[in-house]
Amino acid sequence: MNLLNKWLAFTVICVLKALMDVANFIIPHNTGFFSLTTGWIDMWHISWWLILVIIGFKFTWNKNNWQRSILQLCAFGVIAFVVQIFLYNFLFKI
């Protein structure tokens, strides 16, 4: 798998996450840590961000070049944030 496929695959994962948020959060839900809420500090969001971190580590981690791995992981974080904000907030919550 070359570098472009890795970046494109992560972007697609983030697009699917944004679509999942649309399906879950357009309709109001109960509040609380173990329910789906519109906030960022609940079990659903924490679990999903941990999944993205795990996926990012699987894509990037190279013990021989950990500095580059950290930079790539940060770039994946920026991609996830931008895709989420753009698709969910600007396209679906209009």
N, C-alpha and C positions, 0 to 999 in steps of 0.2 A: 504494500500500500504506500503510494507516494505521499508527499506532504500535502498536496492540494486535496486529495481525498479525505485526509484526516481532518482538515479544517472545514471542509464542506460537510462532512458527516456530523461534526459537532454543531455546526450552524443549523442543520436539519433537526437535530435533537432539540435545540433551543426553540426552533419554530414550533415543533410539536408540543413542547412544554407551554408555550404561549397559547396554543389552541386548547390545551387541556385546561388552562386557567379560564379561558372564555367559557368553556362548558361548565366549569365548577362555580365560577364566581359572578356570573351575570345574575343568577338567581340568588337572593339573600339567604344566608344560612344562619344557624345559631352561632353564638359567640362562645369562646372558651378555647383552651389550649388544645384539646383533643377533637375539635370540630373544624370544619372548613370555615374560615373567616376571611375577611377582606384585608386583614393585617399581615405582617410579615413574621410575627412571632407566634406561630402555632405549629402543631406537630406535622401537619401536611407540608408546610413550606420548609421547615427545617429538614424533614426527611428528603424532600425533593432536592434541596441544595446540596445535601450530602451525597445524593446519587450523582449529581453533576460533578462534584469534586472527585468522586471515585472514577467516573468516566474520564475526567480530565487527566487524572494521574495515570490511568491505563493508557491514554493516548500519548502522554508526553514523557513520563519519567524515564530517565536514563541515568543510572548511578555514576557513570563516567563523566557526565556533563550536567551536573545538577543545576548550575547557574542558568543554562539555556532552558532546562526543564521548568524552572520557576518562572522565567519570562514567558514561556509558552502557556503555562497554566494561568498566568495573569491575563494574557491575551484572550484565552478562552473565557475567562470571567468577564472581560469587557464585551466580547461577542454575546454572551448570554444576557448580560444586562441590557445592551442596546437592542437586541432582537426582542426581548421581553417588553421593554418599554415601548418600542415602536409598534409592534403588532397588537399588544393588549391595550395599551392606553390610547394610542392615536388612531388605530383602525377599528377596534371593536367597541370601545367605550364612548364613541362619538355621540 
